[in-house]
Amino acid sequence: MTAYPVHHDGGYYHFGHQYPSSVMVASHMPSSSFNTSPKIPTPFAASGSSESSVYHRSSAVYMEEPPAIPGDGTLVTHHDSYLTDDNTASEPFFYPCSFDNCQEWISDDQGLMKDHLAKAHDIHLRGDPDSDVMCRWNGCTASVMKSNFPRHVLRHLKVRWECSVCKKDFSRPDSVLAHIKRKEMCLRGAPTRLINPKACRRQIFGDKVVLTKVLGGP
């Protein structure tokens, strides 16, 4: 089934088809220009090149006939394994990270998110789930329990879901399912993922990742 973006009044978009409780979103990472573009790891940055056409050096192993790399996204060379980690339950989206103003990429997949927080920001969420972690997202100093921290980050990423029937939106798909069970008029509904305009999907080419905006555009 082909997915197409539909505008949502809250500034979000959703795909034209719905997703069940174990959501499988058709995506392949987007990105390019943001108000402040996430930085490319400096060891791989090509000097004197524009953001739209930049290519980065790496220790890539090139095949005789490498797959074609699309030219309409941002090409980055991963230095953190989470960028090329395919072990996710559903397709992850990626966003500019504003922890400590790092301006790299953070995912809405909790496993990939935790990997980035640990490696890039020394925020480790294992251990006592009731112990607090201070959020260092730009403009936020909230103290949050470790068990709730990924959910807190998702709010910064403005990840939202809505009921396909009444269009009420929630921060998590399981909250939509609970709503559907409570509301008789919504019993035939399903969680629909709203798409933040900054959300990106990825395409992996060996040790390179192309990020492209889910909704397209600059």
Phi and psi in degrees as GROMACS dihedral restraints (atoms count N, CA, C in turn):
[ dihedral_restraints ]
;  ai    aj    ak    al  type     phi  dphi    fc
    3     4     5     6     1   -81.3    20    10
    4     5     6     7     1   135.3    20    10
    6     7     8     9     1   -99.2    20    10
    7     8     9    10     1   137.5    20    10
    9    10    11    12     1  -134.8    20    10
   10    11    12    13     1   141.3    20    10
   12    13    14    15     1   -76.1    20    10
   13    14    15    16     1   138.9    20    10
   15    16    17    18     1  -124.3    20    10
   16    17    18    19     1   133.5    20    10
   18    19    20    21     1   -67.8    20    10
   19    20    21    22     1   143.8    20    10
   21    22    23    24     1  -121.0    20    10
   22    23    24    25     1   142.6    20    10
   24    25    26    27     1   -57.5    20    10
   25    26    27    28     1   -28.2    20    10
   27    28    29    30     1   -80.1    20    10
   28    29    30    31     1    11.7    20    10
   30    31    32    33     1    90.3    20    10
   31    32    33    34     1    -0.4    20    10
   33    34    35    36     1  -100.1    20    10
   34    35    36    37     1   175.7    20    10
   36    37    38    39     1  -131.8    20    10
   37    38    39    40     1   160.4    20    10
   39    40    41    42     1  -136.6    20    10
   40    41    42    43     1   156.7    20    10
   42    43    44    45     1   -73.0    20    10
   43    44    45    46     1   154.1    20    10
   45    46    47    48     1   -68.3    20    10
   46    47    48    49     1   -15.7    20    10
   48    49    50    51     1  -111.0    20    10
   49    50    51    52     1   165.0    20    10
   51    52    53    54     1  -100.6    20    10
   52    53    54    55     1   161.5    20    10
   54    55    56    57     1  -118.2    20    10
   55    56    57    58     1   139.0    20    10
   57    58    59    60     1   -73.3    20    10
   58    59    60    61     1  -174.7    20    10
   60    61    62    63     1   -60.9    20    10
   61    62    63    64     1   -40.7    20    10
   63    64    65    66     1   -90.9    20    10
   64    65    66    67     1    88.2    20    10
   66    67    68    69     1   -73.0    20    10
   67    68    69    70     1   129.7    20    10
   69    70    71    72     1  -117.6    20    10
   70    71    72    73     1   103.2    20    10
   72    73    74    75     1   -94.2    20    10
   73    74    75    76     1   131.5    20    10
   75    76    77    78     1   -74.6    20    10
   76    77    78    79     1   112.0    20    10
   78    79    80    81     1  -156.2    20    10
   79    80    81    82     1   161.0    20    10
   81    82    83    84     1  -156.2    20    10
   82    83    84    85     1    94.6    20    10
   84    85    86    87     1   -19.5    20    10
   85    86    87    88     1   124.6    20    10
   87    88    89    90     1  -110.8    20    10
   88    89    90    91     1   155.2    20    10
   90    91    92    93     1   172.1    20    10
   91    92    93    94     1   170.3    20    10
   93    94    95    96     1  -179.7    20    10
   94    95    96    97     1   -97.2    20    10
   96    97    98    99     1  -102.2    20    10
   97    98    99   100     1   129.9    20    10
   99   100   101   102     1  -116.0    20    10
  100   101   102   103     1   174.1    20    10
  102   103   104   105     1   -54.0    20    10
  103   104   105   106     1   -45.6    20    10
  105   106   107   108     1  -123.8    20    10
  106   107   108   109     1   110.8    20    10
  108   109   110   111     1   -73.1    20    10
  109   110   111   112     1   136.8    20    10
  111   112   113   114     1   -58.3    20    10
  112   113   114   115     1   140.7    20    10
  114   115   116   117     1   -78.4    20    10
  115   116   117   118     1   149.5    20    10
  117   118   119   120     1   -85.2    20    10
  118   119   120   121     1   139.3    20    10
  120   121   122   123     1   -49.8    20    10
  121   122   123   124     1   124.6    20    10
  123   124   125   126     1   -57.4    20    10
  124   125   126   127     1   -31.9    20    10
  126   127   128   129     1   -62.0    20    10
  127   128   129   130     1   -19.1    20    10
  129   130   131   132     1  -110.4    20    10
  130   131   132   133     1    -1.9    20    10
  132   133   134   135     1   -71.9    20    10
  133   134   135   136     1   131.9    20    10
  135   136   137   138     1   -88.3    20    10
  136   137   138   139     1   124.2    20    10
  138   139   140   141     1   -73.7    20    10
  139   140   141   142     1   147.6    20    10
  141   142   143   144     1    70.8    20    10
  142   143   144   145     1    23.1    20    10
  144   145   146   147     1  -119.5    20    10
  145   146   147   148     1   151.6    20    10
  147   148   149   150     1   -81.2    20    10
  148   149   150   151     1   159.3    20    10
  150   151   152   153     1   -62.4    20    10
  151   152   153   154     1   -36.4    20    10
  153   154   155   156     1   -72.9    20    10
  154   155   156   157     1   -22.2    20    10
  156   157   158   159     1  -127.3    20    10
  157   158   159   160     1    23.4    20    10
  159   160   161   162     1   -80.0    20    10
  160   161   162   163     1   137.5    20    10
  162   163   164   165     1  -123.7    20    10
  163   164   165   166     1   148.0    20    10
  165   166   167   168     1  -124.3    20    10
  166   167   168   169     1   140.2    20    10
  168   169   170   171     1   -77.7    20    10
  169   170   171   172     1   151.6    20    10
  171   172   173   174     1  -161.0    20    10
  172   173   174   175     1  -177.0    20    10
  174   175   176   177     1   -92.0    20    10
  175   176   177   178     1    37.0    20    10
  177   178   179   180     1   -64.4    20    10
  178   179   180   181     1   145.6    20    10
  180   181   182   183     1  -100.4    20    10
  181   182   183   184     1   116.3    20    10
  183   184   185   186     1   -94.6    20    10
  184   185   186   187     1   132.2    20    10
  186   187   188   189     1   -77.2    20    10
  187   188   189   190     1   166.9    20    10
  189   190   191   192     1   -61.5    20    10
  190   191   192   193     1   -38.2    20    10
  192   193   194   195     1  -126.5    20    10
  193   194   195   196     1    79.6    20    10
  195   196   197   198     1   -66.0    20    10
  196   197   198   199     1   151.5    20    10
  198   199   200   201     1   -63.5    20    10
  199   200   201   202     1   146.5    20    10
  201   202   203   204     1   -66.6    20    10
  202   203   204   205     1   135.2    20    10
  204   205   206   207     1  -101.2    20    10
  205   206   207   208     1   120.7    20    10
  207   208   209   210     1   -61.5    20    10
  208   209   210   211     1   148.2    20    10
  210   211   212   213     1   -99.8    20    10
  211   212   213   214     1     6.2    20    10
  213   214   215   216     1  -101.1    20    10
  214   215   216   217     1    12.7    20    10
  216   217   218   219     1  -125.7    20    10
  217   218   219   220     1  -173.3    20    10
  219   220   221   222     1   -98.0    20    10
  220   221   222   223     1   122.6    20    10
  222   223   224   225     1   -92.8    20    10
  223   224   225   226     1   122.3    20    10
  225   226   227   228     1  -127.3    20    10
  226   227   228   229     1   152.3    20    10
  228   229   230   231     1  -101.7    20    10
  229   230   231   232     1   123.5    20    10
  231   232   233   234     1   -70.8    20    10
  232   233   234   235     1   141.1    20    10
  234   235   236   237     1  -121.5    20    10
  235   236   237   238     1    -6.4    20    10
  237   238   239   240     1  -119.2    20    10
  238   239   240   241     1   136.6    20    10
  240   241   242   243     1   -62.9    20    10
  241   242   243   244     1   -22.8    20    10
  243   244   245   246     1   -64.1    20    10
  244   245   246   247     1   -23.3    20    10
  246   247   248   249     1   -66.7    20    10
  247   248   249   250     1   -29.6    20    10
  249   250   251   252     1  -114.1    20    10
  250   251   252   253     1    13.3    20    10
  252   253   254   255     1   -78.0    20    10
  253   254   255   256     1   116.2    20    10
  255   256   257   258     1   -94.7    20    10
  256   257   258   259     1     1.6    20    10
  258   259   260   261     1   -84.3    20    10
  259   260   261   262     1    65.3    20    10
  261   262   263   264     1  -127.3    20    10
  262   263   264   265     1   148.7    20    10
  264   265   266   267     1   -69.8    20    10
  265   266   267   268     1   -35.6    20    10
  267   268   269   270     1  -138.2    20    10
  268   269   270   271     1   166.1    20    10
  270   271   272   273     1   -66.0    20    10
  271   272   273   274     1   124.0    20    10
  273   274   275   276     1   -81.8    20    10
  274   275   276   277     1   150.3    20    10
  276   277   278   279     1  -106.3    20    10
  277   278   279   280     1   157.2    20    10
  279   280   281   282     1  -125.3    20    10
  280   281   282   283     1   151.2    20    10
  282   283   284   285     1  -139.9    20    10
  283   284   285   286     1   157.9    20    10
  285   286   287   288     1   -63.0    20    10
  286   287   288   289     1   131.4    20    10
  288   289   290   291     1   -89.5    20    10
  289   290   291   292     1   132.3    20    10
  291   292   293   294     1  -113.3    20    10
  292   293   294   295     1    17.9    20    10
  294   295   296   297     1   -70.8    20    10
  295   296   297   298     1   126.7    20    10
  297   298   299   300     1    52.8    20    10
  298   299   300   301     1    25.3    20    10
  300   301   302   303     1    56.0    20    10
  301   302   303   304     1    35.2    20    10
  303   304   305   306     1   -70.3    20    10
  304   305   306   307     1   -31.4    20    10
  306   307   308   309     1    59.0    20    10
  307   308   309   310     1    24.6    20    10
  309   310   311   312     1   -96.5    20    10
  310   311   312   313     1  -150.0    20    10
  312   313   314   315     1  -115.1    20    10
  313   314   315   316     1   138.3    20    10
  315   316   317   318     1  -130.0    20    10
  316   317   318   319     1   144.7    20    10
  318   319   320   321     1  -103.2    20    10
  319   320   321   322     1   156.6    20    10
  321   322   323   324     1   -85.6    20    10
  322   323   324   325     1    -5.6    20    10
  324   325   326   327     1   -76.6    20    10
  325   326   327   328     1   127.1    20    10
  327   328   329   330     1   -63.3    20    10
  328   329   330   331     1   -37.1    20    10
  330   331   332   333     1   -64.2    20    10
  331   332   333   334     1   -46.4    20    10
  333   334   335   336     1   -67.5    20    10
  334   335   336   337     1   -36.7    20    10
  336   337   338   339     1   -60.7    20    10
  337   338   339   340     1   -48.0    20    10
  339   340   341   342     1   -62.9    20    10
  340   341   342   343     1   -37.1    20    10
  342   343   344   345     1   -61.4    20    10
  343   344   345   346     1   -46.4    20    10
  345   346   347   348     1   -64.8    20    10
  346   347   348   349     1   -44.6    20    10
  348   349   350   351     1   -60.7    20    10
  349   350   351   352     1   -39.5    20    10
  351   352   353   354     1   -70.7    20    10
  352   353   354   355     1   -45.7    20    10
  354   355   356   357     1   -78.0    20    10
  355   356   357   358     1   -39.7    20    10
  357   358   359   360     1   -93.0    20    10
  358   359   360   361     1   -24.7    20    10
  360   361   362   363     1  -129.8    20    10
  361   362   363   364     1     4.5    20    10
  363   364   365   366     1    56.1    20    10
  364   365   366   367     1    35.2    20    10
  366   367   368   369     1  -104.5    20    10
  367   368   369   370     1   108.1    20    10
  369   370   371   372     1  -108.8    20    10
  370   371   372   373     1   123.8    20    10
  372   373   374   375     1  -100.9    20    10
  373   374   375   376     1     8.1    20    10
  375   376   377   378     1   -83.1    20    10
  376   377   378   379     1   172.1    20    10
  378   379   380   381     1    93.9    20    10
  379   380   381   382     1  -155.9    20    10
  381   382   383   384     1   -58.4    20    10
  382   383   384   385     1   112.8    20    10
  384   385   386   387     1   -67.4    20    10
  385   386   387   388     1   -18.2    20    10
  387   388   389   390     1   -91.2    20    10
  388   389   390   391     1    -5.8    20    10
  390   391   392   393     1   -74.1    20    10
  391   392   393   394     1   153.3    20    10
  393   394   395   396     1   -94.1    20    10
  394   395   396   397     1   149.9    20    10
  396   397   398   399     1  -126.3    20    10
  397   398   399   400     1   135.5    20    10
  399   400   401   402     1   -86.8    20    10
  400   401   402   403     1   127.7    20    10
  402   403   404   405     1   -74.2    20    10
  403   404   405   406     1   134.1    20    10
  405   406   407   408     1  -117.0    20    10
  406   407   408   409     1    21.8    20    10
  408   409   410   411     1   -62.3    20    10
  409   410   411   412     1   142.6    20    10
  411   412   413   414     1   -51.1    20    10
  412   413   414   415     1   119.0    20    10
  414   415   416   417     1    88.1    20    10
  415   416   417   418     1     0.7    20    10
  417   418   419   420     1  -122.2    20    10
  418   419   420   421     1   134.8    20    10
  420   421   422   423     1  -129.8    20    10
  421   422   423   424     1    25.2    20    10
  423   424   425   426     1   -64.9    20    10
  424   425   426   427     1   144.6    20    10
  426   427   428   429     1   -99.3    20    10
  427   428   429   430     1   120.0    20    10
  429   430   431   432     1  -128.5    20    10
  430   431   432   433     1   139.7    20    10
  432   433   434   435     1   -62.6    20    10
  433   434   435   436     1   144.9    20    10
  435   436   437   438     1   -54.4    20    10
  436   437   438   439     1   -40.0    20    10
  438   439   440   441     1   -64.6    20    10
  439   440   441   442     1   -25.3    20    10
  441   442   443   444     1  -101.6    20    10
  442   443   444   445     1    -2.6    20    10
  444   445   446   447     1   -65.1    20    10
  445   446   447   448     1   -44.3    20    10
  447   448   449   450     1   -57.5    20    10
  448   449   450   451     1   -39.6    20    10
  450   451   452   453     1   -63.6    20    10
  451   452   453   454     1   -37.6    20    10
  453   454   455   456     1   -63.6    20    10
  454   455   456   457     1   -42.4    20    10
  456   457   458   459     1   -64.0    20    10
  457   458   459   460     1   -39.0    20    10
  459   460   461   462     1   -59.8    20    10
  460   461   462   463     1   -31.8    20    10
  462   463   464   465     1   -67.1    20    10
  463   464   465   466     1   -38.5    20    10
  465   466   467   468     1   -63.9    20    10
  466   467   468   469     1   -35.1    20    10
  468   469   470   471     1   -78.5    20    10
  469   470   471   472     1    -6.3    20    10
  471   472   473   474     1    59.4    20    10
  472   473   474   475     1    40.8    20    10
  474   475   476   477     1   -79.9    20    10
  475   476   477   478     1   124.2    20    10
  477   478   479   480     1  -136.8    20    10
  478   479   480   481     1   154.5    20    10
  480   481   482   483     1  -131.4    20    10
  481   482   483   484     1   153.9    20    10
  483   484   485   486     1  -133.2    20    10
  484   485   486   487     1   157.2    20    10
  486   487   488   489     1   -75.0    20    10
  487   488   489   490     1   129.2    20    10
  489   490   491   492     1   -69.0    20    10
  490   491   492   493     1   -15.3    20    10
  492   493   494   495     1   -92.5    20    10
  493   494   495   496     1   -60.1    20    10
  495   496   497   498     1   -94.6    20    10
  496   497   498   499     1    -9.2    20    10
  498   499   500   501     1    69.9    20    10
  499   500   501   502     1    13.0    20    10
  501   502   503   504     1   -68.7    20    10
  502   503   504   505     1   137.4    20    10
  504   505   506   507     1  -107.6    20    10
  505   506   507   508     1   153.9    20    10
  507   508   509   510     1  -140.1    20    10
  508   509   510   511     1   166.0    20    10
  510   511   512   513     1   -85.4    20    10
  511   512   513   514     1   -15.8    20    10
  513   514   515   516     1  -140.4    20    10
  514   515   516   517     1   147.6    20    10
  516   517   518   519     1   -65.2    20    10
  517   518   519   520     1   -32.0    20    10
  519   520   521   522     1   -68.0    20    10
  520   521   522   523     1   -27.3    20    10
  522   523   524   525     1   -68.1    20    10
  523   524   525   526     1   -35.1    20    10
  525   526   527   528     1   -65.3    20    10
  526   527   528   529     1   -42.3    20    10
  528   529   530   531     1   -62.9    20    10
  529   530   531   532     1   -40.6    20    10
  531   532   533   534     1   -63.8    20    10
  532   533   534   535     1   -40.5    20    10
  534   535   536   537     1   -61.2    20    10
  535   536   537   538     1   -43.9    20    10
  537   538   539   540     1   -61.7    20    10
  538   539   540   541     1   -39.0    20    10
  540   541   542   543     1   -67.5    20    10
  541   542   543   544     1   -30.1    20    10
  543   544   545   546     1   -82.9    20    10
  544   545   546   547     1   -30.1    20    10
  546   547   548   549     1  -103.1    20    10
  547   548   549   550     1   112.7    20    10
  549   550   551   552     1   -58.7    20    10
  550   551   552   553     1   -39.3    20    10
  552   553   554   555     1   -66.3    20    10
  553   554   555   556     1   -17.0    20    10
  555   556   557   558     1  -106.5    20    10
  556   557   558   559     1     9.9    20    10
  558   559   560   561     1   -59.9    20    10
  559   560   561   562     1   -25.6    20    10
  561   562   563   564     1   -93.2    20    10
  562   563   564   565     1     8.2    20    10
  564   565   566   567     1   -84.2    20    10
  565   566   567   568     1   177.5    20    10
  567   568   569   570     1  -153.6    20    10
  568   569   570   571     1   155.9    20    10
  570   571   572   573     1   -67.4    20    10
  571   572   573   574     1   133.0    20    10
  573   574   575   576     1  -119.7    20    10
  574   575   576   577     1   127.7    20    10
  576   577   578   579     1   -78.3    20    10
  577   578   579   580     1   127.3    20    10
  579   580   581   582     1   -87.2    20    10
  580   581   582   583     1   140.3    20    10
  582   583   584   585     1  -105.6    20    10
  583   584   585   586     1   113.9    20    10
  585   586   587   588     1   -66.6    20    10
  586   587   588   589     1   134.1    20    10
  588   589   590   591     1   -57.0    20    10
  589   590   591   592     1   -20.1    20    10
  591   592   593   594     1   -89.5    20    10
  592   593   594   595     1    -5.1    20    10
  594   595   596   597     1   -65.5    20    10
  595   596   597   598     1   139.0    20    10
  597   598   599   600     1  -124.6    20    10
  598   599   600   601     1   151.7    20    10
  600   601   602   603     1  -117.2    20    10
  601   602   603   604     1   163.5    20    10
  603   604   605   606     1  -118.9    20    10
  604   605   606   607     1   152.4    20    10
  606   607   608   609     1  -126.1    20    10
  607   608   609   610     1   130.4    20    10
  609   610   611   612     1  -102.5    20    10
  610   611   612   613     1   128.5    20    10
  612   613   614   615     1  -127.5    20    10
  613   614   615   616     1    87.6    20    10
  615   616   617   618     1    65.8    20    10
  616   617   618   619     1  -117.6    20    10
  618   619   620   621     1   -99.3    20    10
  619   620   621   622     1    13.3    20    10
  621   622   623   624     1  -113.4    20    10
  622   623   624   625     1   152.3    20    10
  624   625   626   627     1  -130.4    20    10
  625   626   627   628     1   129.9    20    10
  627   628   629   630     1  -102.2    20    10
  628   629   630   631     1   124.6    20    10
  630   631   632   633     1  -103.9    20    10
  631   632   633   634     1   128.6    20    10
  633   634   635   636     1  -133.6    20    10
  634   635   636   637     1   137.5    20    10
  636   637   638   639     1   -62.7    20    10
  637   638   639   640     1   136.1    20    10
  639   640   641   642     1   -58.5    20    10
  640   641   642   643     1   -41.2    20    10
  642   643   644   645     1   -92.0    20    10
  643   644   645   646     1     0.6    20    10
  645   646   647   648     1    76.0    20    10
  646   647   648   649     1  -173.7    20    10
  648   649   650   651     1    85.1    20    10
  649   650   651   652     1   175.1    20    10
